[in-house]
Amino acid sequence: MRVIVVGAGVVGTMHAWQAVERGHEVVHIEREAEARGASVRNFGLVWVGGRAGGAELETALRARELWEGSGARVPGLGFRPNGSLTLVTNEAELAVARAATELPDAAERGYKLLDAAEARALNPALRGEFAGALWCERDGAVEPRVAQRALKDALLASGRYTFVGGREVREVTGPGAVRDDHGATHTGDAVVLCTGAWLGGLVRELAPKLPVRRVRLQMMQTAPLGEALTTSVADADSFRYYPAYRGEALTALAAAQQQTPVAAEHKMQLLMVQRADGGLTIGDTHEYAEPFNFDVVEDPYEHLGRPLPPIRHLWAGVYAQCVDPGRVVHRERATDGVWLVTGPGGRGITCSPAIAETTANELGW
Ligand SMILES: Cc1cc2nc3c(=O)[nH]c(=O)nc-3n(C[C@H](O)[C@H](O)[C@H](O)COP(=O)(O)OP(=O)(O)OC[C@H]3O[C@@H](n4cnc5c(N)ncnc54)[C@H](O)[C@@H]3O)c2cc1C
């Protein structure tokens, strides 16, 4: 089989990976010279802990296994099973963490409630006063700025993979066939459009009522910390944004405690992961109303408590998210021989290996 994959973000790259793994030939077309969308702008968190129970958690756990497998074969993508700590500072937050450890699937996530001393033993870089932490052993991380390129190099080594950069796919010309903006036609047995948050143009023509929305986030990266941040770290505002944490304890937390004004204004949770060079990637804000601001603003970073190394990079990114929170991804047969896969939202890094595996199974690759 010959598969045409459009879009070289993580979703497209994982589809290419699945097809090549199954012995097929892949032509991978990307509008930019290489991936430039959400897939290189994120934390690189393989975040199992925050996922909703059921299909979403199953997808994340399967994807975590696949990341570990490809990470062992492609060390350049930087997979590490570093786990995460969500720090809690008072009784109301502690109650949400405790309730999480009592979920029926808590063991699958590797949840454990730690006191402050146990959390510091796992991650000695933690400073200040806090009451404890929710440890999620199954969380991991990759290096988003280089992961796609590392996977691409491994795919090229297979001899069954061709990367066509700098070409925008404009038109479907027949079953399994597309034309790019240089006038070249690419023909295969299947086309998979993994075009991320670009919902206009060809995607709108093919799927005018796509059930996804776009979300913009701000991020920053510091100079090296000068010590190891051995786990990823989240603050208790994360309980408000991740679907894993529902129920009475969260309702009580929301009633007892407002987010700080800047966190509420930017719909923030604080997530932090250490990069391979020792710098910290820190975010994230959420903006839902379009047109999005084009500025990267400073005030979310005044929210950070601990003295930090100087900020080296500031950027924003946009992802596409299924409007139905119960859907992990939107996958549809757009027309004969052409499938569209988009909308993994803030879990695209976490889930894409398993999303691509499901596409491959459903299409009989
Ligand atoms: C700031 C931020 C932080 C995030 N943090 C995390 C995280 O820690 N963990 C997690 O699991 N998820 C995270 N996410 C979500 C995750 O990054 C996305 O879900 C994922 O990257 C989406 O991948 P994609 O391949 O669908 O899209 P993209 O990475 O946007 O890739 C789409 C590609 O398609 C190309 N393209 C579009 N149209 C065409 C065309 N017509 N022809 C050719 N090429 C085309 C684009 O140029 C682009 O390269 C975050 C997202 C953001 C923005």
Ligand as a Chemical Component Dictionary entry (heavy atoms), coordinates in Angstrom:
data_LIG
# 
_chem_comp.id                   LIG 
_chem_comp.type                 NON-POLYMER 
_chem_comp.pdbx_formal_charge   0 
_chem_comp.three_letter_code    LIG 
# 
loop_
_chem_comp_atom.comp_id 
_chem_comp_atom.atom_id 
_chem_comp_atom.alt_atom_id 
_chem_comp_atom.type_symbol 
_chem_comp_atom.charge 
_chem_comp_atom.model_Cartn_x 
_chem_comp_atom.model_Cartn_y 
_chem_comp_atom.model_Cartn_z 
_chem_comp_atom.pdbx_ordinal 
LIG C1  C1  C 0 1.053  25.498 23.785 1  
LIG C2  C2  C 0 0.584  24.087 23.664 2  
LIG C3  C3  C 0 0.928  23.176 24.659 3  
LIG C4  C4  C 0 0.507  21.849 24.540 4  
LIG N1  N1  N 0 0.960  20.910 25.429 5  
LIG C5  C5  C 0 0.668  19.602 25.244 6  
LIG C6  C6  C 0 1.248  18.612 26.068 7  
LIG O1  O1  O 0 2.111  18.877 26.894 8  
LIG N2  N2  N 0 0.831  17.322 25.917 9  
LIG C7  C7  C 0 -0.092 16.966 24.974 10 
LIG O2  O2  O 0 -0.469 15.805 24.913 11 
LIG N3  N3  N 0 -0.566 17.874 24.091 12 
LIG C8  C8  C 0 -0.209 19.179 24.213 13 
LIG N4  N4  N 0 -0.678 20.114 23.341 14 
LIG C9  C9  C 0 -1.546 19.666 22.244 15 
LIG C10 C10 C 0 -0.710 19.099 21.099 16 
LIG O3  O3  O 0 0.442  19.881 20.875 17 
LIG C11 C11 C 0 -1.586 19.040 19.845 18 
LIG O4  O4  O 0 -2.768 18.316 20.108 19 
LIG C12 C12 C 0 -0.856 18.339 18.706 20 
LIG O5  O5  O 0 0.418  18.886 18.514 21 
LIG C13 C13 C 0 -1.679 18.442 17.431 22 
LIG O6  O6  O 0 -0.919 17.835 16.421 23 
LIG P1  P1  P 0 -1.340 17.921 14.896 24 
LIG O7  O7  O 0 -0.359 17.101 14.160 25 
LIG O8  O8  O 0 -2.804 17.624 14.776 26 
LIG O9  O9  O 0 -1.231 19.473 14.543 27 
LIG P2  P2  P 0 0.070  20.412 14.113 28 
LIG O10 O10 O 0 1.200  20.085 14.971 29 
LIG O11 O11 O 0 -0.465 21.761 14.137 30 
LIG O12 O12 O 0 0.391  19.869 12.682 31 
LIG C14 C14 C 0 -0.401 20.116 11.558 32 
LIG C15 C15 C 0 0.529  20.302 10.380 33 
LIG O13 O13 O 0 -0.218 20.286 9.182  34 
LIG C16 C16 C 0 0.365  21.218 8.285  35 
LIG N5  N5  N 0 -0.671 21.559 7.303  36 
LIG C17 C17 C 0 -1.868 22.142 7.530  37 
LIG N6  N6  N 0 -2.560 22.263 6.393  38 
LIG C18 C18 C 0 -1.796 21.736 5.403  39 
LIG C19 C19 C 0 -1.968 21.558 4.003  40 
LIG N7  N7  N 0 -3.099 21.907 3.393  41 
LIG N8  N8  N 0 -0.968 20.984 3.298  42 
LIG C20 C20 C 0 0.184  20.589 3.915  43 
LIG N9  N9  N 0 0.401  20.730 5.236  44 
LIG C21 C21 C 0 -0.586 21.295 5.982  45 
LIG C22 C22 C 0 0.763  22.373 9.179  46 
LIG O14 O14 O 0 1.750  23.194 8.584  47 
LIG C23 C23 C 0 1.272  21.638 10.424 48 
LIG O15 O15 O 0 2.674  21.412 10.410 49 
LIG C24 C24 C 0 -0.289 21.453 23.439 50 
LIG C25 C25 C 0 -0.622 22.383 22.461 51 
LIG C26 C26 C 0 -0.183 23.694 22.557 52 
LIG C27 C27 C 0 -0.541 24.671 21.486 53 
# 
loop_
_chem_comp_bond.comp_id 
_chem_comp_bond.atom_id_1 
_chem_comp_bond.atom_id_2 
_chem_comp_bond.value_order 
_chem_comp_bond.pdbx_ordinal 
LIG C1  C2  SING 1  
LIG C2  C3  SING 2  
LIG C2  C26 DOUB 3  
LIG C3  C4  DOUB 4  
LIG C4  N1  SING 5  
LIG C4  C24 SING 6  
LIG N1  C5  DOUB 7  
LIG C5  C6  SING 8  
LIG C5  C8  SING 9  
LIG C6  O1  DOUB 10 
LIG C6  N2  SING 11 
LIG N2  C7  SING 12 
LIG C7  O2  DOUB 13 
LIG C7  N3  SING 14 
LIG N3  C8  DOUB 15 
LIG C8  N4  SING 16 
LIG N4  C9  SING 17 
LIG N4  C24 SING 18 
LIG C9  C10 SING 19 
LIG C10 O3  SING 20 
LIG C10 C11 SING 21 
LIG C11 O4  SING 22 
LIG C11 C12 SING 23 
LIG C12 O5  SING 24 
LIG C12 C13 SING 25 
LIG C13 O6  SING 26 
LIG O6  P1  SING 27 
LIG P1  O7  DOUB 28 
LIG P1  O8  SING 29 
LIG P1  O9  SING 30 
LIG O9  P2  SING 31 
LIG P2  O10 DOUB 32 
LIG P2  O11 SING 33 
LIG P2  O12 SING 34 
LIG O12 C14 SING 35 
LIG C14 C15 SING 36 
LIG C15 O13 SING 37 
LIG C15 C23 SING 38 
LIG O13 C16 SING 39 
LIG C16 N5  SING 40 
LIG C16 C22 SING 41 
LIG N5  C17 SING 42 
LIG N5  C21 SING 43 
LIG C17 N6  DOUB 44 
LIG N6  C18 SING 45 
LIG C18 C19 SING 46 
LIG C18 C21 DOUB 47 
LIG C19 N7  SING 48 
LIG C19 N8  DOUB 49 
LIG N8  C20 SING 50 
LIG C20 N9  DOUB 51 
LIG N9  C21 SING 52 
LIG C22 O14 SING 53 
LIG C22 C23 SING 54 
LIG C23 O15 SING 55 
LIG C24 C25 DOUB 56 
LIG C25 C26 SING 57 
LIG C26 C27 SING 58 
# 
